[in-house]
Amino acid sequence: MEKGIFDARELANYIIQYSNTKFKQEISPLKLQKALYFCFAYWGGFMHNSNSVHSHKEIDLDYNEFLFGNKIEAWVYGPVIPDVYHEEHLESFKKENLFKNMNYLQEYINNVLDDILLVNDFKLVEISHEDECWKKHFKKNHFFHNIEIPKEDIIKEYAKNISNS
């Protein structure tokens, strides 16, 4: 597993708490997967763009492009983080100060979550199915539907999308 800022299970715990606190609703496993994926993708794309424009950095932060290092796979309902999907005791990964000394990162993630958590689960699936990195690695006739999506592919696609918007 590549090194990321967090373990995806730690971030999943944060997202569950955030949804419960801010929106007063439990998050479905499907929406949790999409929230993790989109947080990873948007953060990675943003950091990639900010790091590649050396003289015009949007923000002077030394953060990893990888929000987490856990595998992301192309499943039927879109990208999935198997470590989170198969974890029966996510609460054991709870960290009180997950974003300690990372206020900008927390604000960025919260902004992404504010948008994502209001969207219907299957609309999120539909949106993730538009991603080239998922299309390229999802094999309809593959028995297990568990082909890994390279994180660099996700980050490059979202960096391009962000700079085109």
MARDODO-993784 format. One record per residue (C-alpha): residue in one letter; x, y, z; residue number from 1. Coordinates in Angstrom, 1 decimal, always signed. Layout:
BEGIN
  rest    east   north      up   nr
     a       X       Y       Z  NUM
...
# end
This chain:
BEGIN
  rest    east   north      up   nr
     m    +0.0    +0.0    +0.0    1
     e    +1.3    +3.4    -1.0    2
     k    +1.6    +6.0    +1.8    3
     g    -1.2    +8.4    +2.0    4
     i    -2.1   +11.2    +4.5    5
     f    -4.6    +8.9    +6.2    6
     d    -5.7    +5.3    +6.2    7
     a    -9.0    +5.2    +4.3    8
     r   -10.7    +3.6    +7.4    9
     e    -9.7    +6.6    +9.5   10
     l   -11.2    +8.9    +6.9   11
     a   -14.3    +6.7    +6.6   12
     n   -14.9    +7.1   +10.3   13
     y   -14.6   +10.9   +10.0   14
     i   -17.1   +10.9    +7.1   15
     i   -19.6    +8.8    +9.1   16
     q   -19.3   +11.2   +12.1   17
     y   -19.5   +14.3    +9.8   18
     s   -22.7   +13.0    +8.1   19
     n   -24.3   +12.1   +11.5   20
     t   -23.4   +15.5   +13.0   21
     k   -24.0   +17.9   +10.1   22
     f   -26.8   +16.2    +8.2   23
     k   -28.3   +14.2   +11.1   24
     q   -28.4   +11.1    +9.0   25
     e   -26.6    +7.8    +8.8   26
     i   -24.5    +7.4    +5.7   27
     s   -25.2    +4.3    +3.5   28
     p   -22.2    +2.0    +2.7   29
     l   -22.6    +3.0    -1.0   30
     k   -22.5    +6.7    -0.3   31
     l   -19.5    +6.2    +2.1   32
     q   -17.6    +4.6    -0.7   33
     k   -18.4    +7.4    -3.2   34
     a   -17.6   +10.0    -0.6   35
     l   -14.2    +8.4    +0.0   36
     y   -13.5    +8.1    -3.7   37
     f   -14.5   +11.7    -4.6   38
     c   -12.6   +13.1    -1.6   39
     f    -9.5   +11.2    -2.8   40
     a   -10.0   +12.3    -6.5   41
     y   -10.7   +16.0    -5.9   42
     w    -7.9   +16.4    -3.3   43
     g    -5.4   +14.5    -5.5   44
     g    -6.4   +16.6    -8.6   45
     f    -6.2   +19.8    -6.6   46
     m    -2.8   +19.0    -5.1   47
     h    -1.4   +17.8    -8.5   48
     n    -2.4   +21.1   -10.1   49
     s    -1.1   +23.1    -7.2   50
     n    +2.2   +21.3    -7.1   51
     s    +2.8   +21.4   -10.9   52
     v    +2.4   +25.1   -11.1   53
     h    +5.5   +25.8    -9.1   54
     s    +5.6   +29.6    -9.4   55
     h    +1.9   +30.1    -9.1   56
     k    +1.1   +27.7    -6.3   57
     e    -2.5   +28.2    -5.2   58
     i    -1.6   +27.4    -1.7   59
     d    +1.7   +26.8    +0.0   60
     l    +1.2   +23.4    +1.6   61
     d    +3.3   +20.4    +1.6   62
     y    +0.6   +17.7    +1.4   63
     n    +0.7   +14.3    -0.3   64
     e    -1.5   +14.0    -3.4   65
     f    -2.7   +10.7    -2.0   66
     l    -5.4   +11.3    +0.6   67
     f    -5.0    +7.7    +1.5   68
     g    -2.9    +4.8    +0.3   69
     n    -5.5    +2.0    +0.3   70
     k    -6.4    +0.3    -2.9   71
     i    -9.2    +1.6    -5.0   72
     e   -10.9    -1.0    -7.3   73
     a   -13.4    -0.8   -10.2   74
     w   -16.6    -2.5    -8.9   75
     v   -20.1    -2.7   -10.5   76
     y   -21.3    +0.4    -8.6   77
     g   -18.2    +2.4    -9.2   78
     p   -14.9    +2.8    -7.4   79
     v   -14.6    +1.0    -4.1   80
     i   -12.0    +1.0    -1.3   81
     p   -12.0    -2.7    -0.3   82
     d   -10.3    -2.1    +3.1   83
     v   -13.3    +0.0    +4.1   84
     y   -15.9    -2.2    +2.5   85
     h   -14.6    -5.4    +4.2   86
     e   -13.9    -3.8    +7.6   87
     e   -16.5    -4.9   +10.2   88
     h   -15.2    -2.6   +13.0   89
     l   -14.6    +0.8   +11.4   90
     e   -15.1    +2.4   +14.8   91
     s   -11.8    +0.9   +15.9   92
     f   -10.1    +3.3   +13.4   93
     k   -11.6    +6.4   +15.0   94
     k    -9.1    +9.2   +15.6   95
     e   -10.2   +12.2   +17.7   96
     n    -7.8   +14.7   +16.1   97
     l    -7.6   +13.2   +12.6   98
     f    -6.9   +16.6   +11.0   99
     k    -4.6   +17.9   +13.8  100
     n    -2.6   +20.8   +12.3  101
     m    -4.2   +20.3    +8.9  102
     n    -7.0   +22.9    +9.0  103
     y    -6.9   +23.6    +5.3  104
     l    -7.2   +19.9    +4.4  105
     q   -10.1   +19.5    +6.8  106
     e   -11.9   +22.5    +5.3  107
     y   -11.3   +21.2    +1.8  108
     i   -12.7   +17.7    +2.6  109
     n   -15.7   +19.2    +4.5  110
     n   -16.5   +21.3    +1.4  111
     v   -16.4   +18.2    -0.8  112
     l   -18.5   +16.3    +1.7  113
     d   -21.1   +19.1    +1.9  114
     d   -21.7   +18.6    -1.8  115
     i   -21.5   +14.8    -2.0  116
     l   -23.6   +14.0    +1.1  117
     l   -26.6   +15.8    -0.4  118
     v   -26.6   +13.7    -3.6  119
     n   -28.7   +10.5    -4.0  120
     d   -26.6    +7.3    -3.7  121
     f   -27.3    +6.1    -7.3  122
     k   -26.7    +9.6    -8.8  123
     l   -23.2    +9.3    -7.2  124
     v   -22.8    +5.9    -8.8  125
     e   -23.9    +7.4   -12.2  126
     i   -21.3   +10.2   -11.8  127
     s   -18.5    +7.8   -10.9  128
     h   -19.4    +5.7   -13.9  129
     e   -18.5    +8.7   -16.1  130
     d   -14.9    +8.7   -14.9  131
     e   -12.5    +7.4   -17.6  132
     c   -10.3    +5.7   -14.9  133
     w   -13.3    +3.6   -13.8  134
     k   -14.4    +2.8   -17.3  135
     k   -10.9    +1.7   -18.3  136
     h   -10.5    -0.7   -15.3  137
     f   -14.0    -2.1   -15.0  138
     k   -14.4    -5.3   -17.0  139
     k   -18.1    -6.2   -17.4  140
     n   -17.4    -9.8   -18.0  141
     h   -14.7   -10.2   -15.3  142
     f   -16.0   -12.5   -12.6  143
     f   -14.8   -10.6    -9.5  144
     h   -15.0    -7.0   -10.7  145
     n   -12.0    -6.1    -8.5  146
     i    -9.4    -4.6   -10.8  147
     e    -7.3    -2.0    -9.1  148
     i    -7.6    +1.6   -10.5  149
     p    -4.1    +3.2   -10.3  150
     k    -4.3    +6.2    -8.0  151
     e    -2.2    +8.2   -10.5  152
     d    -4.9    +7.7   -13.2  153
     i    -7.6    +9.1   -10.8  154
     i    -5.4   +12.1    -9.9  155
     k    -4.5   +12.9   -13.5  156
     e    -8.1   +12.7   -14.6  157
     y    -9.3   +15.0   -11.8  158
     a    -6.4   +17.4   -12.2  159
     k    -7.4   +17.8   -15.8  160
     n   -11.1   +18.2   -14.9  161
     i   -10.3   +20.8   -12.3  162
     s    -8.1   +22.9   -14.6  163
     n   -10.7   +22.7   -17.3  164
     s   -13.5   +24.0   -15.1  165
# end
